[in-house]
Amino acid sequence: MGRRGWAASLLEHQLPSGQWASRGTSPRELMRPRFSSTHWVAIILADLGMTRSDPRIRATAEVLLAWRTKVLRARDAEQCIAGHATRTLIRFGYLDHPVVQESIAWLVRAQKHDGGWNCFPSARGTLDGWEALAALAEIPEPDRGERVQRSIERGAEFYLARRLFVEGRGRYAPWYRIHYPNHFFYDGLVGLRTLSRLGYGSDPRMDLAIRWLRGRRRRDGTWALDATHPDWDPREIARYGFRGPQFPVLLEWPGIPSRWATVEALNVLRRIELARR
């Protein structure tokens, strides 16, 4: 694995240190430039099924684990980044590592009273703060423990109560567009993938999102990516302070049949079908 295709293309640009784009190990260095540096590339490689069995992935994982150790000791964690890093390391095969276990505990503690999470200072969760629940979903059910399982149940209820889309006064258009890589952006397919993997496919509150997904299917039976990230209003960039260069990694072009979106959508619908039998 990782010798051809998308993963191989990404790994061609890996530095001997296991990093991309820069050699430093501070959070700023590992995440910038945004979307093409170590943190972001590692997310994609984990999604593509790469694991610690590959020495190139072990090199990257060691960098991420050292970084997470520093962040956790400094108590300067941030939910979206922590969720991504935890999910990536679990998928790489590091669930039992003490740093990953500590990150999981941190994500549980960071959950808001309403059951959601938020990337920014807030007393309430938001559908955009999906990374923690997606990370917890990677933990096999026998390994979750009571606190993690309860956190998952509260997080799932947060999304189901909002039917995966309904938050705020109006319809937020980017949530209704399919993207990949997602990075720290949410859309309906992200919500469906996470909730269906957690076993909530039979819940009728999923129906709005299921109808949306089925409606996105093309006549040839495939799905397409609708846009690339960052897919947001420029005013949001100023509001949240996202400045500096951004270099999105594109695996596929929007608007044409997408292997990624099609496989994800078919897997979601299959899990839902099985849950509703």
FIKOL-474925 format. One record per residue: x negated, y negated, z negated of N, C-alpha, C in turn. Coordinates in pm, whole numbers. Layout:
<recs>
      n.u      n.v      n.w     ca.u     ca.v     ca.w      c.u      c.v      c.w
        X        Y        Z        X        Y        Z        X        Y        Z
...
</recs>
This chain:
<recs>
      n.u      n.v      n.w     ca.u     ca.v     ca.w      c.u      c.v      c.w
      -84      118        0        0        0        0      -88     -125        0
      -41     -230       66     -116     -354       68     -226     -358      172
     -225     -261      266     -327     -257      371     -275     -312      503
     -144     -331      510      -84     -388      631       44     -459      592
       91     -546      679      215     -617      651      196     -743      569
      306     -787      507      305     -913      434      204     -914      320
      203     -809      239      110     -806      125      -34     -814      173
      -66     -742      279     -203     -745      331     -241     -884      376
     -146     -954      440     -175    -1090      486     -206    -1184      371
     -132    -1169      262     -156    -1253      144     -289    -1216       78
     -317    -1088       68     -439    -1043        0     -565    -1076       79
     -552    -1101      207     -669    -1142      287     -729    -1272      236
     -646    -1354      174     -690    -1486      127     -723    -1488      -22
     -723    -1373      -86     -756    -1365     -228     -904    -1389     -249
     -937    -1469     -350    -1076    -1493     -385    -1130    -1375     -467
    -1261    -1357     -476    -1316    -1248     -556    -1271    -1249     -701
    -1234    -1367     -752    -1187    -1378     -891    -1046    -1325     -910
     -979    -1288     -801     -840    -1245     -810     -742    -1358     -794
     -789    -1475     -757     -704    -1592     -746     -686    -1635     -601
     -599    -1735     -586     -577    -1800     -458     -588    -1951     -477
     -645    -2016     -381     -644    -2163     -369     -738    -2237     -464
     -768    -2184     -580     -860    -2252     -672     -925    -2151     -763
    -1034    -2190     -827    -1110    -2099     -912    -1086    -2122    -1062
    -1018    -2230    -1098     -994    -2258    -1238     -887    -2168    -1296
     -882    -2159    -1429     -785    -2072    -1496     -689    -2148    -1586
     -686    -2279    -1576     -587    -2355    -1653     -453    -2339    -1584
     -342    -2362    -1657     -211    -2355    -1592     -202    -2443    -1468
     -261    -2561    -1473     -257    -2650    -1357     -328    -2587    -1238
     -443    -2525    -1262     -519    -2464    -1153     -448    -2343    -1096
     -386    -2262    -1181     -321    -2140    -1134     -190    -2168    -1061
     -134    -2288    -1079       -5    -2319    -1018      -12    -2424     -909
     -129    -2484     -889     -139    -2588     -788     -255    -2560     -693
     -230    -2588     -562     -111    -2651     -506       13    -2563     -518
      125    -2628     -537      249    -2557     -562      287    -2466     -445
      316    -2342     -479      368    -2235     -393      263    -2159     -312
      138    -2204     -313       36    -2128     -240      -80    -2086     -330
      -72    -2116     -459     -179    -2080     -552     -144    -1950     -627
     -228    -1913     -721     -226    -1778     -780      -90    -1739     -838
      -33    -1823     -921       94    -1789     -985      201    -1752     -883
      214    -1831     -778      320    -1814     -680      295    -1693     -590
      172    -1674     -548      141    -1560     -462      161    -1429     -538
      125    -1429     -666      143    -1308     -746      290    -1267     -754
      380    -1364     -765      523    -1333     -767      564    -1257     -642
      518    -1305     -528      555    -1240     -401      498    -1099     -394
      373    -1083     -434      311     -950     -430      384     -851     -521
      428     -899     -636      507     -812     -724      639     -774     -659
      703     -870     -593      828     -841     -522      807     -740     -410
      689     -742     -351      659     -650     -241      617     -512     -289
      617     -491     -420      591     -358     -474      447     -329     -509
      360     -430     -505      221     -407     -542      210     -386     -693
      118     -299     -735      101     -267     -877      -46     -262     -914
      -70     -237    -1041     -206     -232    -1095     -287     -115    -1039
     -225      -25     -966     -301       83     -903     -397       31     -798
     -374      -91     -751     -464     -156     -655     -560     -246     -732
     -691     -229     -714     -787     -311     -791     -772     -460     -765
     -722     -498     -649     -702     -641     -621     -592     -698     -711
     -490     -617     -736     -382     -661     -825     -430     -664     -969
     -513     -568    -1007     -568     -569    -1144     -648     -696    -1168
     -722     -741    -1068     -800     -864    -1084     -709     -984    -1106
     -599     -991    -1029     -504    -1101    -1047     -435    -1092    -1181
     -397     -971    -1220     -328     -953    -1349     -415     -997    -1466
     -544     -969    -1460     -633    -1011    -1568     -635    -1163    -1582
     -631    -1232    -1470     -626    -1379    -1474     -495    -1425    -1537
     -384    -1366    -1497     -254    -1405    -1551     -243    -1372    -1699
     -294    -1259    -1741     -288    -1221    -1883     -371    -1316    -1969
     -488    -1354    -1920     -571    -1449    -1995     -500    -1583    -2007
     -437    -1625    -1901     -362    -1751    -1901     -245    -1744    -1999
     -167    -1635    -1995      -53    -1623    -2085      -99    -1620    -2231
     -214    -1561    -2258     -266    -1558    -2395     -291    -1700    -2445
     -353    -1783    -2362     -381    -1921    -2400     -252    -2000    -2422
     -156    -1981    -2333      -31    -2056    -2342       47    -2017    -2467
       58    -1888    -2493      135    -1842    -2608       71    -1886    -2739
      -61    -1883    -2746     -129    -1927    -2868     -112    -2076    -2890
     -101    -2150    -2779      -82    -2295    -2791       63    -2332    -2816
      154    -2232    -2810      298    -2254    -2824      347    -2357    -2722
      286    -2353    -2603      319    -2450    -2499      380    -2379    -2379
      460    -2277    -2405      521    -2201    -2297      635    -2280    -2235
      672    -2244    -2115      782    -2307    -2043      864    -2197    -1979
      995    -2200    -1996     1079    -2085    -1969     1066    -2032    -1827
     1077    -2119    -1728     1075    -2071    -1590      942    -2006    -1555
      834    -2071    -1593      702    -2017    -1564      677    -1891    -1647
      718    -1894    -1774      702    -1775    -1858      783    -1658    -1804
      905    -1685    -1759      987    -1580    -1702      926    -1519    -1578
      876    -1605    -1490      812    -1556    -1368      689    -1472    -1400
      603    -1524    -1487      479    -1452    -1519      510    -1318    -1585
      608    -1317    -1674      645    -1192    -1743      701    -1091    -1644
      790    -1135    -1559      849    -1046    -1458      741     -991    -1365
      650    -1077    -1323      543    -1034    -1233      456     -928    -1299
      416     -952    -1423      328     -858    -1492      398     -725    -1521
      527     -730    -1552      600     -605    -1571      602     -525    -1442
      629     -593    -1331      634     -523    -1203      496     -472    -1162
      392     -540    -1203      256     -493    -1176      223     -368    -1259
      300     -343    -1366      274     -225    -1448      219     -253    -1586
      241     -376    -1639      183     -415    -1767      287     -434    -1876
      399     -363    -1869      503     -379    -1969      451     -358    -2111
      364     -262    -2131      318     -228    -2266      204     -316    -2316
      156     -406    -2232       45     -492    -2274       94     -587    -2384
       15     -609    -2489       58     -697    -2600       98     -837    -2554
       28     -892    -2457       61    -1026    -2410      199    -1026    -2344
      231     -925    -2268      361     -916    -2204      470     -896    -2309
      444     -813    -2408      541     -794    -2515      566     -923    -2592
      461     -999    -2613      477    -1128    -2681      556    -1226    -2594
      533    -1222    -2463      608    -1309    -2372      755    -1272    -2371
      786    -1143    -2374      925    -1099    -2378      993    -1153    -2505
      926    -1141    -2618      982    -1191    -2743     1004    -1341    -2737
      911    -1412    -2673      925    -1557    -2659     1047    -1593    -2575
     1069    -1519    -2465     1184    -1546    -2379     1315    -1523    -2455
     1320    -1422    -2537     1440    -1396    -2618     1464    -1512    -2714
     1358    -1560    -2777     1373    -1673    -2871     1412    -1802    -2799
     1371    -1816    -2674     1397    -1940    -2599     1539    -1948    -2546
     1616    -1841    -2558     1753    -1841    -2507     1838    -1943    -2581
     1922    -2015    -2508     2007    -2118    -2568     2128    -2055    -2639
     2196    -2136    -2717     2312    -2086    -2792     2423    -2039    -2699
     2430    -2097    -2577     2536    -2057    -2484     2499    -1933    -2404
     2380    -1876    -2428     2339    -1755    -2360     2251    -1775    -2239
     2236    -1900    -2195     2153    -1929    -2079     2014    -1973    -2118
     1937    -2011    -2018     1804    -2067    -2038     1794    -2194    -1955
     1694    -2275    -1982     1676    -2398    -1906     1527    -2425    -1891
     1488    -2466    -1773     1346    -2496    -1748     1303    -2628    -1811
     1400    -2711    -1844     1371    -2844    -1897     1432    -2858    -2036
     1386    -2953    -2115     1443    -2973    -2248     1593    -2993    -2241
     1668    -2908    -2307     1813    -2913    -2302     1869    -2822    -2411
     1985    -2860    -2463     2053    -2774    -2561     2135    -2666    -2493
     2150    -2676    -2360     2234    -2583    -2287     2156    -2514    -2175
     2205    -2397    -2137     2146    -2326    -2026     2199    -2376    -1893
     2138    -2328    -1786     2182    -2362    -1651     2162    -2241    -1561
     2245    -2228    -1458     2228    -2119    -1363     2091    -2123    -1297
     2034    -2240    -1287     1900    -2254    -1228     1793    -2187    -1314
     1819    -2167    -1442     1720    -2106    -1531     1732    -1954    -1533
     1715    -1891    -1419     1741    -1747    -1403     1621    -1659    -1435
     1503    -1717    -1448     1380    -1638    -1451     1371    -1545    -1573
     1417    -1592    -1688     1408    -1508    -1808     1495    -1384    -1796
     1618    -1401    -1751     1707    -1285    -1737     1652    -1188    -1633
     1595    -1240    -1524     1536    -1153    -1422     1417    -1076    -1478
     1341    -1139    -1566     1228    -1070    -1629     1277     -959    -1721
     1377     -989    -1803     1430     -887    -1895     1494     -771    -1818
     1547     -800    -1700     1608     -694    -1618     1505     -593    -1569
     1377     -632    -1568     1272     -539    -1524     1236     -436    -1630
     1281     -456    -1752     1247     -363    -1860     1341     -243    -1851
     1290     -122    -1839     1378       -4    -1837     1466       -1    -1962
     1589       39    -1946     1685       35    -2057     1634      103    -2183
     1570      220    -2176     1523      284    -2301     1417      204    -2375
     1352      109    -2305     1243       32    -2366     1285     -106    -2413
     1411     -137    -2405     1453     -276    -2431     1461     -310    -2579
     1510     -224    -2659     1529     -257    -2799     1655     -340    -2818
     1701     -349    -2941     1829     -414    -2970     1828     -562    -2937
     1721     -634    -2973     1718     -779    -2951     1716     -811    -2803
     1637     -737    -2727     1630     -761    -2583     1764     -728    -2517
     1824     -616    -2556     1952     -578    -2497     2060     -682    -2528
     2061     -731    -2650     2158     -835    -2685     2133     -962    -2606
     2008     -997    -2586     1975    -1115    -2506     2023    -1098    -2362
     2004     -979    -2307     2051     -951    -2171     2203     -964    -2163
     2274     -911    -2261     2420     -916    -2260     2468    -1061    -2266
     2404    -1142    -2351     2442    -1283    -2361     2409    -1357    -2232
     2294    -1327    -2174     2256    -1391    -2049     2348    -1353    -1935
     2385    -1226    -1926     2478    -1182    -1822     2613    -1251    -1837
     2660    -1262    -1960     2788    -1328    -1985     2782    -1474    -1942
     2668    -1539    -1963     2651    -1678    -1921     2676    -1690    -1771
     2619    -1600    -1692     2636    -1605    -1547     2776    -1562    -1504
     2828    -1458    -1566     2961    -1409    -1528     3069    -1512    -1560
     3057    -1579    -1673     3156    -1680    -1710     3160    -1794    -1609
     3050    -1813    -1538     3041    -1918    -1435     3054    -1860    -1295
     3087    -1733    -1285     3106    -1662    -1158     2985    -1678    -1065
     2869    -1697    -1122     2740    -1705    -1055     2720    -1834     -976
     2824    -1916     -963     2816    -2037     -882     2871    -2163     -949
     2960    -2146    -1044     3042    -2259    -1091     2975    -2328    -1209
     2913    -2441    -1182     2849    -2520    -1287     2853    -2666    -1245
     2891    -2751    -1336     2899    -2892    -1304     3028    -2926    -1232
     3035    -3048    -1185     3160    -3099    -1127     3178    -3058     -982
     3071    -3038     -911     3084    -3009     -769     3006    -2886     -728
     3019    -2852     -603     2949    -2738     -544     2806    -2779     -512
     2708    -2706     -565     2568    -2737     -539     2523    -2656     -417
     2507    -2723     -304     2489    -2657     -175     2372    -2558     -169
     2253    -2588     -225     2143    -2492     -212     2172    -2356     -275
     2260    -2348     -374     2293    -2218     -434     2368    -2129     -335
     2426    -2188     -232     2502    -2112     -132     2418    -2082       -7
     2289    -2104      -15     2199    -2073       95     2100    -1966       49
     2068    -1873      137     1977    -1763      105     1835    -1805      136
     1743    -1777       42     1603    -1815       57     1511    -1700       18
     1391    -1704       66     1282    -1624       11     1151    -1682       64
     1048    -1697      -20     1043    -1672     -165     1134    -1769     -242
     1183    -1721     -358     1269    -1804     -442     1190    -1893     -537
     1074    -1841     -583      996    -1916     -682     1087    -1953     -799
     1098    -2081     -834     1186    -2112     -947     1317    -2177     -900
     1364    -2138     -780     1491    -2186     -730     1594    -2073     -732
     1717    -2109     -760     1826    -2012     -770     1911    -2016     -644
     1968    -1901     -607     2079    -1898     -511     2165    -1776     -545
     2277    -1762     -473     2372    -1657     -506     2315    -1517     -496
     2224    -1495     -402     2166    -1362     -388     2078    -1329     -508
     2009    -1427     -564     1931    -1406     -686     2023    -1360     -799
     2136    -1430     -816     2229    -1393     -921     2288    -1254     -901
     2328    -1224     -779     2384    -1093     -749     2283     -982     -770
     2160    -1005     -727     2057     -903     -744     2034     -874     -892
     2021     -978     -972     1993     -960    -1114     2110     -893    -1187
     2231     -943    -1166     2348     -889    -1237     2383     -747    -1192
     2368     -719    -1062     2399     -583    -1016     2295     -484    -1066
     2170     -525    -1077     2067     -437    -1131     2090     -409    -1279
     2151     -504    -1347     2178     -486    -1490     2307     -407    -1515
     2376     -367    -1408     2492     -282    -1425     2626     -353    -1432
     2633     -479    -1386     2757     -555    -1395     2832     -562    -1262
     2803     -471    -1172     2865     -475    -1040     3015     -459    -1039
     3072     -397    -1141     3217     -376    -1145     3293     -492    -1208
     3223     -589    -1262     3290     -701    -1328     3358     -789    -1221
     3488     -814    -1234     3559     -893    -1132     3508    -1036    -1118
     3437    -1084    -1218     3384    -1220    -1207     3268    -1229    -1109
     3224    -1115    -1056     3124    -1113     -949     3187    -1136     -812
     3320    -1131     -803     3387    -1126     -672     3361    -1250     -587
     3358    -1367     -648     3332    -1489     -570     3198    -1479     -498
     3096    -1437     -570     2963    -1426     -509     2957    -1311     -408
     3029    -1202     -434     3030    -1090     -340     3094    -1132     -208
     3206    -1204     -216     3270    -1252      -92     3178    -1346      -16
     3108    -1431      -90     3011    -1520      -25     2904    -1440       48
     2848    -1338      -17     2742    -1259       45     2793    -1186      168
     2908    -1125      158     2964    -1054      274     2991    -1151      389
     3031    -1272      354     3058    -1372      457     2933    -1422      527
     2817    -1400      467     2691    -1444      528     2638    -1341      629
     2702    -1224      635     2652    -1118      723     2674    -1157      869
     2572    -1134      950     2577    -1165     1091     2649    -1055     1169
     2684    -1085     1292     2756     -988     1373     2675     -861     1398
     2543     -874     1397     2459     -755     1419     2436     -676     1292
     2501     -714     1182     2490     -641     1056     2379     -687      965
     2304     -787     1005     2191     -836      925     2229     -964      852
     2138    -1006      767     2147    -1137      702     2025    -1219      742
     2038    -1349      739     1927    -1439      770     1894    -1525      650
     1771    -1571      641     1738    -1677      547     1800    -1805      601
     1860    -1883      511     1924    -2007      554     1832    -2127      548
     1732    -2121      460     1643    -2236      442     1519    -2189      370
     1420    -2275      365     1300    -2248      287     1298    -2341      167
     1228    -2301       64     1212    -2388      -53     1086    -2473      -36
     1085    -2592      -93     1187    -2648     -183     1306    -2703     -105
     1424    -2650     -136     1548    -2685      -69     1632    -2768     -165
     1598    -2897     -171     1672    -2983     -263     1669    -3127     -214
     1755    -3205     -274     1764    -3346     -243     1636    -3416     -290
     1575    -3504     -207     1452    -3574     -249     1467    -3648     -381
     1587    -3690     -413     1608    -3761     -540     1582    -3670     -659
     1604    -3539     -642     1577    -3446     -751     1429    -3436     -780
     1348    -3445     -676     1203    -3439     -695     1157    -3552     -785
     1208    -3672     -760     1170    -3786     -844     1224    -3772     -986
     1347    -3721     -999     1408    -3710    -1130     1331    -3613    -1219
     1286    -3502    -1164     1220    -3399    -1242     1067    -3409    -1239
     1016    -3508    -1168      873    -3531    -1171      791    -3436    -1087
      850    -3374     -985      774    -3282     -900      702    -3362     -792
      578    -3394     -823      497    -3472     -730      377    -3389     -686
      307    -3437     -587      190    -3367     -539      224    -3279     -420
      122    -3225     -356      144    -3145     -235      215    -3014     -265
      295    -2970     -170      364    -2842     -181      346    -2767      -50
      303    -2642      -61      274    -2560       56      352    -2429       46
      477    -2428       92      557    -2305       84      494    -2192      165
      504    -2070      112      460    -1950      183      581    -1892      255
      574    -1883      386      683    -1829      465      650    -1688      509
      734    -1592      474      722    -1457      528      804    -1441      655
      917    -1513      662     1006    -1506      777     1064    -1645      804
     1102    -1669      928     1163    -1796      964     1313    -1793      932
     1367    -1905      885     1512    -1913      864     1587    -1904      997
     1713    -1860      989     1801    -1863     1104     1797    -1743     1196
     1708    -1649     1169     1700    -1527     1249     1713    -1407     1156
     1743    -1287     1210     1758    -1171     1121     1638    -1154     1029
     1665    -1141      901     1560    -1133      799     1556     -993      740
     1441     -931      745     1426     -800      681     1446     -811      531
     1387     -917      472     1396     -932      328     1541     -951      284
     1610    -1048      343     1747    -1078      303     1839     -960      329
     1818     -890      441     1905     -777      475     1888     -663      376
     1766     -628      343     1743     -520      247     1799     -558      110
     1775     -682       67     1827     -725      -64     1980     -721      -66
     2042     -773       40     2188     -777       45     2248     -637       47
     2191     -548      127     2242     -411      133     2225     -339        0
     2113     -361      -68     2093     -301     -199     2195     -351     -301
     2220     -482     -297     2321     -540     -388     2457     -477     -363
     2499     -473     -237     2632     -420     -205     2642     -271     -237
     2535     -198     -220     2535      -56     -254     2550      -36     -404
     2477     -114     -485     2491     -102     -630     2633     -137     -675
     2691     -238     -612     2827     -278     -648     2927     -170     -609
     2907     -113     -490     2994       -4     -446     2991      113     -544
     2872      150     -586     2859      262     -681     2922      229     -814
     2906      104     -858     2962       64     -987     3116       64     -986
     3175       47     -868     3320       33     -859     3392      162     -818
     3318      269     -806     3382      396     -773     3461      451     -892
</recs>
